[in-house]
Amino acid sequence: MDAVECSLREDESATKVVAGEWRPVIWFLAMAYVVALVETTVFFGVRMQVPDTMALSFVLAVLLTYPLIYIVPAGMLLAMAVAVSKYVLPTSRRWRWKLWIPVMVAMVAMAFTQIFIFADYKIFAMFGFHFNGFVWNLITTPGGLRSMEAGNDLYAYLAGLVMLALAFNAGLWWLAKTVSLRTDWRTWRMAKVFGIALISLFILGFYEHMLFGYAFYKAIPSVVYDSRKVPFYIPVTYKNLAERLGLRPGKRERVVLDAKNASMKYPSAPIKFHKPEKPFNIVWLVAESWRADTLTSDIMPATSAFAETAWRFENHYSAGNGTRMGIFGLFYGLYGNYWFPALSERKSPILMRVLKAEGYQFDLYTSANFHFPRMDKTAFLDVPREHLHSVEGHDGWVDDRANITSMLDFIAHRGKDRPFMAFMFFLSPHAPYTFPEECVIRKDYLPHINYATVDVEKEIGRIKNRYINAVHHLDTQMERVFEFLKKEDLLKNTIVIITGDHGEEFLEAGHWGHNSGFHQGEVKPPMIIYVPGKGHGIYTGISSHLDIPATLAPLIGIENPPSDYSFGIDLFSSRRREYTVVSNWEDLCYVDDKYKYTIPAKYSVMADNKLTTVDDKAVGDKNVFFSSRRERLSGLLMEANRFRLR
């Protein structure tokens, strides 16, 4: 009997211990909310603008409510773990170790939440955007992180950060348990305090959403602007309610393409071509993040000298501000909103289809990875896998040298009875900008870039010097190609295309790198085209990556007009561009000789039009732009759907 009573007492005691876990859970979540509040305020709140009372009230409301949203997933996991420990698992003394389940869940879940907020802050501070579809694609696509050349020091830093966050949350859990044991819950005072605080936050959240809806409807820019600084902000417009209340909407100049996920009719007409009697070979050299103003005799002497024998395009734009859209436009001649259906529907570019049909020998190289950003499933879909070579895993300059050696070996030992196309994608000018010591021409450079710890604003000068050294190394490898082509007497029948996938910004418009906006530094790479018999010179008009397929098409025997397969023009024809279009993951950007105007590729509440001068300055009188460019914008919106399957 005594044994039975002892057992019952043990079970009762264990049950009380488990039941008591709900109190530290509440305290822990409250403390985690405070931590998230501090993170959000320090990382994002200080970046918000409060030009008026409405914006100030919105900022205060959003800073108080969104930390609660951030901890909800972790809180739900924690509550589930406690419930399992309390109601599902046995509660005898021998099962007491199961009570550590909620402790472990709490530490891991909250540590992940806090690290995620910090990581989003670092992304936003460096590149100007939050964690989004592009970042997720970068992480999950094979070769994505490799394209950033993240070093072991970054992984060590992240590992240390994880350990620190886990230790911090273990201490937070201990503090929550300590405080809960000293709290008199019998009076329900603390329960009332937590309840009132939670209800207040819900009311504040409702107010914040109503305020955003009103500001959006009335086109009040300050509130909408600040909302974009909040990670994962959830916009609610209440448009129908506002109309029923009789509110008059604010004036907003809003243009949306709404064609991001369109199916493709590409080409728009059957392609006709003939194989030239003496087909040209093609050598295509593309460098990551290569900006136009580095093509100078002191930074790139060999490439500058070669440019004097070819056509150099001095006002050239990429088709995108990142590799994905830049390469897509370069080979397809299409705007970036067509990348998505091209990938899903496996539509290869007309240019590559014709080269394959004409029996070209292919050998393509990259120091990154053809899987990212899915070049193997888009631009090079028709190239047999055995001709796609990815030499990677070392510093970018090491892989660049190895790839050039292999590419030149292919050209030297190719079959002489058929034309060839050789392609090389250089990685050394991509951050962290790698080079050997013999290529140092800017001695005051940052020795190493750790993405997690670098102070970009303080070090941007030395970061750019590092970039210039990497570009100088790029020149040495291009020189190897030029000298080889001269030595083998191939320049008499070989087209040479030299460009970058996009540019690179160094805080000229407030950001570092690329993919953050359509600033000049990010969207203007060099462009050099050498065609035997076409002479040489400087092309000063607007040119684009979109024009390259149309320029190559007649040279390889395509008879169709460019409008059947691209948005480009033949740069050797008499046509001239009035404007071009640059794309990113979400938007298209109209660019002419005076203005830039951003057009969302798909409608969303947070999408917006942005107007600047071509040099990224604010526009004084916007009406001048709209009155003078309205016909072009209307034409662009109609033209952009040319290859859309209706």
C-alpha positions as CSV (number, residue, x, y, z in Angstrom):
1,M,0.0,0.0,0.0
2,D,2.8,2.4,0.9
3,A,4.4,1.6,-2.5
4,V,1.2,2.5,-4.3
5,E,0.8,5.7,-2.4
6,C,4.4,6.6,-3.1
7,S,3.9,6.0,-6.8
8,L,0.7,8.1,-6.8
9,R,2.5,11.0,-5.1
10,E,5.3,10.8,-7.6
11,D,2.9,11.0,-10.5
12,E,1.0,13.8,-8.8
13,S,4.3,15.7,-8.3
14,A,5.3,15.1,-11.9
15,T,2.0,16.3,-13.1
16,K,2.3,19.6,-11.1
17,V,5.8,20.1,-12.6
18,V,4.5,19.7,-16.1
19,A,1.5,21.9,-15.5
20,G,3.8,24.5,-14.1
21,E,5.6,24.7,-17.5
22,W,2.9,26.9,-18.9
23,R,3.9,29.8,-16.6
24,P,7.6,30.0,-17.9
25,V,6.3,29.6,-21.4
26,I,4.2,32.8,-21.0
27,W,7.2,34.7,-19.5
28,F,9.6,33.3,-22.1
29,L,7.3,34.5,-25.0
30,A,7.0,37.9,-23.3
31,M,10.8,38.2,-23.0
32,A,11.3,37.0,-26.6
33,Y,8.8,39.7,-27.8
34,V,10.9,42.3,-26.0
35,V,14.1,41.0,-27.7
36,A,12.3,41.0,-31.1
37,L,11.1,44.6,-30.4
38,V,14.6,45.8,-29.6
39,E,16.0,44.1,-32.8
40,T,13.3,45.5,-35.0
41,T,13.6,49.0,-33.6
42,V,17.4,49.1,-33.7
43,F,17.7,47.4,-37.2
44,F,14.8,48.9,-39.0
45,G,13.0,51.6,-37.0
46,V,16.0,54.0,-37.2
47,R,15.8,53.8,-41.0
48,M,12.2,55.0,-41.1
49,Q,11.2,58.5,-41.8
50,V,8.7,60.4,-39.7
51,P,7.9,63.6,-41.6
52,D,4.4,64.0,-40.2
53,T,2.2,62.8,-37.3
54,M,0.5,60.1,-39.3
55,A,3.9,58.5,-40.2
56,L,5.0,58.7,-36.6
57,S,2.0,56.9,-35.3
58,F,2.3,54.3,-38.0
59,V,6.0,53.7,-37.2
60,L,5.3,53.4,-33.5
61,A,2.3,51.0,-34.1
62,V,4.2,48.8,-36.6
63,L,7.3,48.6,-34.3
64,L,5.2,47.4,-31.4
65,T,3.0,44.9,-33.3
66,Y,5.3,43.2,-35.8
67,P,7.7,41.7,-33.2
68,L,4.7,39.8,-32.0
69,I,4.1,38.5,-35.5
70,Y,7.7,37.4,-35.8
71,I,7.6,35.3,-32.7
72,V,4.2,33.7,-33.4
73,P,5.6,30.6,-35.3
74,A,8.2,29.9,-32.6
75,G,5.6,30.5,-29.9
76,M,3.2,28.0,-31.5
77,L,5.9,25.4,-31.7
78,L,6.7,26.0,-28.1
79,A,3.1,25.7,-27.0
80,M,2.7,22.5,-29.0
81,A,5.8,21.0,-27.3
82,V,4.6,21.9,-23.8
83,A,1.2,20.4,-24.7
84,V,2.8,17.2,-25.8
85,S,4.9,17.1,-22.7
86,K,1.9,17.7,-20.5
87,Y,-0.9,15.7,-22.0
88,V,0.7,13.0,-24.2
89,L,3.9,11.8,-22.6
90,P,3.8,9.8,-19.3
91,T,4.3,12.0,-16.3
92,S,6.0,9.6,-13.9
93,R,9.4,10.5,-12.5
94,R,11.2,8.3,-15.0
95,W,9.7,10.5,-17.8
96,R,10.7,13.8,-16.3
97,W,13.5,14.2,-18.9
98,K,10.7,14.7,-21.4
99,L,10.1,18.1,-19.9
100,W,13.3,19.2,-21.7
101,I,11.4,19.0,-25.0
102,P,9.8,22.5,-24.7
103,V,13.1,23.9,-23.4
104,M,14.9,22.7,-26.6
105,V,12.1,23.8,-28.8
106,A,12.2,27.2,-27.2
107,M,15.9,27.7,-27.6
108,V,16.0,26.5,-31.2
109,A,12.8,28.2,-32.4
110,M,13.5,31.6,-30.8
111,A,17.2,31.5,-31.8
112,F,16.2,31.0,-35.4
113,T,13.7,33.9,-35.2
114,Q,16.3,36.3,-33.8
115,I,19.0,35.2,-36.3
116,F,16.5,35.6,-39.1
117,I,15.7,39.2,-38.1
118,F,19.4,39.9,-37.9
119,A,20.1,38.3,-41.3
120,D,17.3,40.2,-42.9
121,Y,18.8,43.4,-41.5
122,K,22.2,42.6,-42.9
123,I,20.7,41.9,-46.3
124,F,18.7,45.1,-46.2
125,A,21.6,47.2,-45.0
126,M,23.9,45.9,-47.8
127,F,21.6,45.5,-50.8
128,G,18.4,47.4,-50.1
129,F,15.9,44.6,-50.1
130,H,14.5,42.2,-47.6
131,F,14.6,38.4,-47.6
132,N,12.6,37.6,-50.8
133,G,12.1,35.1,-53.6
134,F,15.4,36.0,-55.1
135,V,17.3,35.4,-51.8
136,W,15.4,32.1,-51.3
137,N,16.3,31.0,-54.8
138,L,19.9,31.9,-54.2
139,I,20.0,29.7,-51.1
140,T,18.1,26.7,-52.5
141,T,19.4,26.5,-56.1
142,P,22.5,24.5,-56.5
143,G,25.4,26.8,-57.1
144,G,23.6,29.9,-55.7
145,L,25.7,30.4,-52.5
146,R,28.8,29.4,-54.5
147,S,28.1,32.4,-56.8
148,M,28.6,34.6,-53.7
149,E,31.9,33.0,-52.9
150,A,31.0,32.8,-49.2
151,G,34.2,32.0,-47.3
152,N,34.8,29.7,-44.3
153,D,35.0,32.8,-42.0
154,L,31.4,33.6,-42.9
155,Y,30.3,30.0,-42.0
156,A,32.3,30.1,-38.8
157,Y,30.7,33.5,-37.9
158,L,27.2,32.0,-38.6
159,A,28.0,28.9,-36.5
160,G,29.2,31.2,-33.7
161,L,26.1,33.3,-34.0
162,V,23.9,30.2,-33.8
163,M,25.7,29.0,-30.6
164,L,25.4,32.5,-29.1
165,A,21.7,32.7,-29.9
166,L,21.1,29.2,-28.4
167,A,23.0,30.1,-25.2
168,F,21.1,33.4,-25.0
169,N,17.8,31.7,-25.3
170,A,18.8,29.1,-22.8
171,G,19.5,31.9,-20.4
172,L,16.2,33.5,-21.3
173,W,14.3,30.3,-20.5
174,W,16.1,30.0,-17.2
175,L,15.1,33.6,-16.4
176,A,11.5,32.9,-17.4
177,K,11.4,29.9,-15.1
178,T,12.9,31.8,-12.2
179,V,10.5,34.8,-12.6
180,S,7.5,32.5,-13.0
181,L,8.3,30.7,-9.7
182,R,8.4,34.0,-7.9
183,T,5.1,35.3,-9.4
184,D,1.9,35.0,-7.4
185,W,-0.5,33.7,-10.0
186,R,-3.2,33.1,-7.5
187,T,-4.3,36.7,-7.6
188,W,-4.4,36.5,-11.4
189,R,-2.7,39.9,-11.5
190,M,0.0,38.9,-13.9
191,A,-2.5,37.0,-16.0
192,K,-4.5,40.2,-16.3
193,V,-1.4,42.2,-17.2
194,F,-0.4,39.8,-20.0
195,G,-4.0,39.7,-21.2
196,I,-4.4,43.4,-21.3
197,A,-1.0,43.8,-23.1
198,L,-2.0,41.2,-25.7
199,I,-5.4,42.8,-26.4
200,S,-3.7,46.2,-26.6
201,L,-1.3,44.9,-29.2
202,F,-4.1,43.4,-31.3
203,I,-6.0,46.7,-31.2
204,L,-2.8,48.5,-32.1
205,G,-2.2,46.1,-35.0
206,F,-5.8,46.8,-36.3
207,Y,-5.1,50.5,-36.1
208,E,-1.8,50.1,-37.9
209,H,-3.5,48.2,-40.8
210,M,-6.4,50.7,-41.0
211,L,-3.9,53.5,-41.1
212,F,-1.9,51.9,-43.9
213,G,-5.1,51.2,-45.9
214,Y,-6.1,54.8,-45.5
215,A,-2.6,56.1,-46.5
216,F,-2.4,53.8,-49.5
217,Y,-5.9,54.8,-50.7
218,K,-5.2,58.5,-50.2
219,A,-1.7,58.1,-51.8
220,I,0.2,59.4,-48.7
221,P,3.8,58.5,-49.5
222,S,5.3,58.7,-46.0
223,V,3.4,55.7,-44.5
224,V,3.7,53.6,-47.6
225,Y,7.5,54.3,-47.8
226,D,8.0,53.3,-44.2
227,S,6.0,50.1,-44.6
228,R,8.7,48.9,-47.1
229,K,11.3,49.0,-44.4
230,V,9.4,46.4,-42.3
231,P,10.4,42.8,-43.0
232,F,7.4,40.8,-44.3
233,Y,5.0,43.6,-44.0
234,I,1.4,42.5,-44.7
235,P,-0.4,45.2,-46.6
236,V,-4.2,45.7,-46.3
237,T,-5.9,48.4,-48.4
238,Y,-9.6,48.4,-47.4
239,K,-10.4,49.9,-50.8
240,N,-14.0,48.8,-50.9
241,L,-14.6,50.0,-47.4
242,A,-13.1,53.4,-48.2
243,E,-15.3,53.7,-51.2
244,R,-18.4,52.9,-49.2
245,L,-17.4,55.5,-46.6
246,G,-17.2,58.1,-49.4
247,L,-13.5,58.7,-49.2
248,R,-12.0,60.2,-52.3
249,P,-8.8,58.4,-53.4
250,G,-5.5,60.3,-53.7
251,K,-4.0,61.0,-57.0
252,R,-1.5,58.3,-58.0
253,E,0.3,57.8,-61.3
254,R,0.4,54.0,-61.4
255,V,1.4,51.8,-64.2
256,V,1.6,48.0,-63.9
257,L,2.5,45.5,-66.6
258,D,0.8,42.5,-64.8
259,A,2.5,39.9,-67.1
260,K,5.1,38.2,-65.0
261,N,3.5,34.7,-65.2
262,A,2.3,34.9,-68.8
263,S,2.7,31.8,-71.0
264,M,4.9,32.3,-74.0
265,K,4.3,32.3,-77.7
266,Y,7.9,32.4,-78.7
267,P,8.9,33.0,-81.4
268,S,5.8,34.8,-82.7
269,A,6.3,33.4,-86.2
270,P,8.2,30.4,-87.6
271,I,11.9,31.0,-87.9
272,K,13.5,30.8,-91.4
273,F,17.2,30.6,-91.7
274,H,19.9,29.4,-94.1
275,K,23.4,28.3,-93.3
276,P,25.9,30.9,-94.5
277,E,28.5,29.8,-97.0
278,K,31.3,30.8,-94.6
279,P,29.7,30.7,-91.1
280,F,31.4,32.7,-88.4
281,N,32.8,31.2,-85.2
282,I,31.6,32.8,-82.0
283,V,33.6,33.5,-78.8
284,W,31.4,34.9,-76.1
285,L,33.0,36.3,-73.0
286,V,30.8,37.5,-70.1
287,A,32.1,38.7,-66.7
288,E,30.2,38.8,-63.5
289,S,29.4,42.3,-62.1
290,W,31.6,44.2,-64.6
291,R,30.8,47.9,-64.7
292,A,31.3,50.0,-67.8
293,D,33.6,52.7,-66.2
294,T,36.4,50.1,-65.5
295,L,37.1,49.6,-69.2
296,T,40.0,52.0,-69.2
297,S,43.6,51.8,-70.3
298,D,45.0,51.8,-66.8
299,I,42.6,49.1,-65.4
300,M,42.1,47.0,-68.5
301,P,44.9,47.8,-71.0
302,A,44.5,44.6,-73.1
303,T,40.7,44.8,-73.4
304,S,40.8,48.5,-74.1
305,A,43.3,47.9,-76.9
306,F,41.1,45.2,-78.4
307,A,38.1,47.4,-78.2
308,E,39.8,49.8,-80.6
309,T,39.7,47.2,-83.3
310,A,36.0,46.5,-82.7
311,W,32.7,48.3,-82.0
312,R,32.5,49.7,-78.5
313,F,29.1,50.7,-77.2
314,E,29.5,53.5,-74.7
315,N,25.9,53.9,-73.6
316,H,25.1,50.2,-73.1
317,Y,22.6,48.7,-70.6
318,S,22.2,45.2,-69.4
319,A,18.8,43.5,-69.6
320,G,18.8,43.2,-65.8
321,N,20.4,44.3,-62.6
322,G,21.3,40.6,-61.7
323,T,22.8,37.6,-63.5
324,R,19.4,35.9,-64.2
325,M,17.8,38.7,-66.2
326,G,21.1,39.9,-67.6
327,I,22.0,36.6,-69.2
328,F,18.3,36.0,-70.2
329,G,18.1,39.2,-72.1
330,L,21.5,38.7,-73.7
331,F,20.5,35.4,-75.3
332,Y,16.7,35.8,-75.8
333,G,16.4,39.5,-76.4
334,L,13.3,39.5,-74.2
335,Y,12.2,41.4,-71.1
336,G,12.7,39.8,-67.7
337,N,9.1,38.9,-67.1
338,Y,9.5,36.2,-69.7
339,W,12.2,34.4,-67.7
340,F,9.6,32.6,-65.6
341,P,7.6,31.0,-68.4
342,A,10.8,30.3,-70.4
343,L,12.0,28.3,-67.4
344,S,8.7,26.5,-66.7
345,E,7.9,25.8,-70.3
346,R,11.6,24.9,-71.2
347,K,11.8,27.5,-74.1
348,S,15.3,27.8,-75.4
349,P,16.5,31.0,-77.2
350,I,16.1,31.1,-80.9
351,L,19.7,32.0,-81.3
352,M,20.9,28.8,-79.7
353,R,18.3,26.7,-81.6
354,V,19.6,27.9,-84.9
355,L,23.3,27.5,-84.0
356,K,22.5,23.9,-83.0
357,A,20.6,23.3,-86.2
358,E,23.5,24.6,-88.2
359,G,25.9,22.1,-86.6
360,Y,27.9,24.4,-84.4
361,Q,30.4,22.8,-82.0
362,F,29.7,24.0,-78.4
363,D,32.0,24.3,-75.5
364,L,30.7,26.5,-72.6
365,Y,32.5,27.3,-69.3
366,T,31.7,29.0,-66.1
367,S,33.5,29.6,-62.8
368,A,30.1,29.7,-61.1
369,N,27.6,27.1,-61.9
370,F,25.2,26.6,-64.8
371,H,22.5,25.5,-62.3
372,F,22.4,29.1,-61.0
373,P,20.7,31.0,-62.1
374,R,19.3,28.1,-64.2
375,M,21.2,28.9,-67.3
376,D,21.2,25.1,-68.0
377,K,17.4,25.2,-68.1
378,T,17.0,28.5,-70.1
379,A,19.8,30.0,-72.3
380,F,21.8,26.8,-72.7
381,L,18.9,24.3,-72.6
382,D,19.8,23.0,-76.1
383,V,23.5,22.5,-75.3
384,P,24.3,18.9,-74.5
385,R,25.3,18.5,-70.8
386,E,28.8,17.2,-71.7
387,H,29.6,20.6,-73.3
388,L,28.7,22.6,-70.2
389,H,31.8,22.8,-68.0
390,S,31.7,24.2,-64.5
391,V,35.2,24.5,-62.9
392,E,34.5,25.9,-59.5
393,G,35.3,25.6,-55.8
394,H,38.4,27.8,-55.5
395,D,38.9,31.6,-55.5
396,G,37.2,33.1,-58.6
397,W,40.5,34.1,-60.3
398,V,41.9,30.5,-59.9
399,D,38.8,29.0,-61.6
400,D,38.8,31.7,-64.3
401,R,42.3,30.8,-65.2
402,A,41.6,27.1,-65.3
403,N,38.5,27.6,-67.4
404,I,40.2,29.8,-70.0
405,T,43.0,27.2,-70.3
406,S,40.3,24.6,-71.0
407,M,38.4,26.8,-73.4
408,L,41.5,27.6,-75.5
409,D,42.4,23.9,-75.5
410,F,39.0,23.2,-76.9
411,I,39.4,25.8,-79.7
412,A,42.8,24.5,-80.6
413,H,41.6,20.9,-80.9
414,R,38.1,21.5,-82.3
415,G,36.9,19.9,-85.5
416,K,38.0,22.2,-88.3
417,D,35.1,21.2,-90.5
418,R,32.4,22.9,-88.5
419,P,32.0,26.4,-86.9
420,F,32.2,26.6,-83.1
421,M,30.8,28.6,-80.3
422,A,32.9,29.0,-77.1
423,F,31.4,30.8,-74.0
424,M,33.1,31.8,-70.8
425,F,31.5,33.3,-67.6
426,F,34.1,34.9,-65.4
427,L,33.5,35.1,-61.6
428,S,36.5,37.0,-60.2
429,P,34.8,40.4,-60.4
430,H,32.0,39.2,-58.3
431,A,32.1,39.9,-54.5
432,P,34.3,39.2,-52.7
433,Y,36.4,40.2,-55.7
434,T,39.4,37.8,-55.9
435,F,42.8,38.2,-57.6
436,P,46.4,37.2,-57.3
437,E,49.0,39.5,-55.8
438,E,50.6,40.2,-59.2
439,C,47.4,41.9,-60.3
440,V,47.2,44.5,-57.6
441,I,47.1,48.0,-59.0
442,R,45.2,49.5,-56.1
443,K,47.3,48.8,-53.1
444,D,44.9,50.2,-50.5
445,Y,42.3,47.4,-50.7
446,L,40.4,45.5,-48.0
447,P,42.3,42.3,-47.5
448,H,39.2,40.2,-47.0
449,I,35.4,40.7,-47.1
450,N,33.3,38.9,-44.5
451,Y,29.7,39.6,-45.4
452,A,28.5,39.2,-41.9
453,T,30.9,41.7,-40.2
454,V,32.1,44.2,-42.9
455,D,31.3,47.8,-42.3
456,V,30.3,48.7,-45.9
457,E,30.0,52.5,-45.4
458,K,33.4,52.8,-43.7
459,E,35.2,50.4,-46.0
460,I,33.6,51.1,-49.4
461,G,36.7,52.8,-50.8
462,R,38.9,49.8,-50.0
463,I,36.2,47.4,-51.2
464,K,36.1,49.2,-54.6
465,N,39.9,49.0,-54.8
466,R,39.6,45.3,-54.3
467,Y,37.1,45.2,-57.1
468,I,39.4,47.1,-59.4
469,N,42.2,44.7,-58.8
470,A,39.9,41.8,-59.6
471,V,38.8,43.5,-62.9
472,H,42.5,44.0,-63.7
473,H,43.0,40.3,-63.3
474,L,40.0,39.8,-65.6
475,D,41.8,41.8,-68.2
476,T,44.8,39.4,-68.1
477,Q,42.6,36.5,-68.9
478,M,40.8,38.2,-71.7
479,E,44.2,39.1,-73.1
480,R,45.0,35.3,-73.2
481,V,42.0,34.9,-75.5
482,F,42.9,37.8,-77.7
483,E,46.4,36.6,-78.2
484,F,45.3,33.1,-78.9
485,L,42.8,34.2,-81.5
486,K,45.5,36.3,-83.2
487,K,48.1,33.5,-83.0
488,E,45.7,31.0,-84.6
489,D,44.5,33.5,-87.2
490,L,40.9,33.1,-86.1
491,L,39.9,36.8,-86.0
492,K,39.3,36.8,-89.8
493,N,36.2,34.5,-89.3
494,T,35.3,34.8,-85.6
495,I,32.7,37.0,-83.9
496,V,33.9,38.1,-80.4
497,I,31.4,39.4,-77.9
498,I,32.7,40.9,-74.6
499,T,30.4,42.2,-71.9
500,G,29.2,41.8,-68.3
501,D,26.0,40.2,-67.1
502,H,25.3,43.5,-65.2
503,G,27.3,46.2,-63.3
504,E,28.2,46.7,-59.7
505,E,27.3,49.6,-57.4
506,F,29.6,51.0,-54.7
507,L,27.1,53.2,-52.7
508,E,26.8,55.8,-55.5
509,A,23.0,55.5,-55.0
510,G,23.1,54.1,-51.5
511,H,23.7,50.4,-52.0
512,W,26.5,48.0,-52.6
513,G,26.5,45.2,-55.1
514,H,23.7,44.6,-57.5
515,N,20.0,43.4,-57.5
516,S,19.0,46.3,-55.3
517,G,17.8,48.8,-57.9
518,F,18.2,50.1,-61.4
519,H,21.0,52.5,-60.6
520,Q,23.6,53.3,-63.3
521,G,26.4,51.4,-61.6
522,E,24.3,48.2,-61.5
523,V,22.9,48.2,-65.0
524,K,25.7,49.5,-67.2
525,P,28.3,46.9,-68.2
526,P,30.8,47.3,-71.1
527,M,29.9,46.0,-74.5
528,I,32.4,45.2,-77.2
529,I,31.5,43.4,-80.5
530,Y,34.0,42.4,-83.0
531,V,32.7,41.2,-86.4
532,P,35.1,40.5,-89.3
533,G,34.3,43.0,-92.0
534,K,32.2,45.3,-89.9
535,G,35.0,47.8,-89.1
536,H,35.4,49.5,-85.7
537,G,34.2,52.6,-83.9
538,I,32.3,54.0,-81.0
539,Y,28.5,53.6,-80.8
540,T,27.2,56.5,-78.6
541,G,23.4,55.8,-78.9
542,I,21.5,53.7,-76.4
543,S,22.2,50.0,-76.8
544,S,21.1,47.0,-74.8
545,H,21.7,43.3,-74.1
546,L,18.3,42.9,-75.7
547,D,19.9,43.9,-79.1
548,I,22.5,41.1,-79.2
549,P,20.3,38.3,-80.6
550,A,18.9,40.7,-83.3
551,T,22.5,41.8,-84.1
552,L,23.8,38.2,-84.4
553,A,20.8,36.8,-86.2
554,P,21.5,38.0,-89.8
555,L,25.2,37.0,-89.3
556,I,24.2,33.4,-88.7
557,G,21.6,33.3,-91.4
558,I,18.3,34.1,-89.6
559,E,15.9,35.7,-92.1
560,N,13.1,36.8,-89.8
561,P,12.8,40.4,-88.6
562,P,13.9,40.9,-85.0
563,S,10.3,41.5,-83.9
564,D,9.5,37.8,-84.5
565,Y,11.9,36.7,-81.7
566,S,13.0,39.6,-79.6
567,F,12.6,43.2,-78.4
568,G,16.0,44.1,-79.8
569,I,17.3,45.9,-82.9
570,D,20.2,45.1,-85.1
571,L,23.0,47.4,-83.9
572,F,24.6,47.3,-87.4
573,S,21.3,48.5,-89.0
574,S,20.2,52.1,-89.4
575,R,17.6,51.8,-86.5
576,R,18.3,53.6,-83.2
577,R,16.8,53.1,-79.8
578,E,14.7,55.8,-78.1
579,Y,14.7,53.8,-74.9
580,T,15.5,50.4,-73.4
581,V,14.1,48.2,-70.6
582,V,16.0,46.7,-67.7
583,S,14.5,44.0,-65.5
584,N,14.8,42.6,-62.0
585,W,13.0,39.8,-60.2
586,E,9.8,41.8,-59.9
587,D,9.9,44.9,-62.1
588,L,10.7,46.4,-65.5
589,C,12.5,49.8,-65.8
590,Y,12.0,52.1,-68.7
591,V,15.3,54.0,-69.5
592,D,15.9,56.7,-72.0
593,D,18.4,59.5,-72.3
594,K,16.8,61.5,-69.5
595,Y,14.6,59.4,-67.3
596,K,14.1,56.0,-65.6
597,Y,10.7,54.8,-64.7
598,T,10.0,51.5,-62.8
599,I,7.0,49.4,-63.8
600,P,6.0,46.4,-61.7
601,A,5.8,43.2,-63.7
602,K,2.9,42.0,-61.6
603,Y,0.3,43.9,-59.5
604,S,0.7,43.9,-55.8
605,V,-0.1,46.4,-53.1
606,M,3.5,47.0,-52.2
607,A,4.6,47.3,-55.9
608,D,5.1,50.9,-56.9
609,N,6.3,53.1,-59.8
610,K,9.5,55.1,-59.2
611,L,10.6,58.0,-61.4
612,T,14.2,59.4,-61.4
613,T,16.5,61.0,-63.8
614,V,18.7,58.7,-65.8
615,D,21.5,59.5,-63.3
616,D,19.3,58.4,-60.4
617,K,18.4,61.8,-59.1
618,A,15.0,63.1,-58.0
619,V,12.7,64.5,-60.6
620,G,11.4,68.0,-60.0
621,D,8.3,68.2,-62.2
622,K,7.0,64.6,-62.9
623,N,4.3,66.0,-65.2
624,V,7.0,66.8,-67.7
625,F,7.9,63.1,-67.9
626,F,4.4,61.8,-68.2
627,S,3.2,64.4,-70.7
628,S,6.3,63.8,-73.0
629,R,6.6,60.0,-72.6
630,R,3.0,58.8,-72.3
631,E,2.9,57.4,-75.9
632,R,6.2,55.5,-75.3
633,L,4.9,54.0,-72.0
634,S,1.6,53.0,-73.7
635,G,3.6,51.4,-76.5
636,L,5.9,49.6,-74.1
637,L,3.0,48.1,-72.2
638,M,1.5,46.8,-75.5
639,E,4.9,45.7,-76.8
640,A,5.7,43.8,-73.6
641,N,2.9,41.4,-74.3
642,R,4.0,40.6,-77.8
643,F,5.2,37.1,-76.9
644,R,2.4,36.4,-74.5
645,L,0.1,33.5,-75.3
646,R,-3.4,35.0,-75.2
